[in-house]
Amino acid sequence: MTGPEWFVRSVRQHDTHHGTVQRCGDVVVLRPACGGASFAALNRRPIHECYYDEQRCPGCLAASRKPRLVLVAAP
């Protein structure tokens, strides 16, 4: 299983995000999972593994760790 695809807004700490991607020609526009404003990413291809822990947005990281499957007891 591959993790989320990360896109860079700037080279500042915690400014690499993942979310909903829209491609407009050569430009990648991302609506971050953390709820921040959409932006044109600096990278065209997604980063699958960030090099530094402080590179990722904490809000987007938390959103990527939410459970996707909920188990319930059978009646």
Secondary structure, 3 states (H helix, E strand, C coil): CCCCCEEECCCCCCCEECEEEEEECCEEEEEECCCCCCEECCCCCCECCCCCHHHECHHHHHHHCCCCCCCCCCC
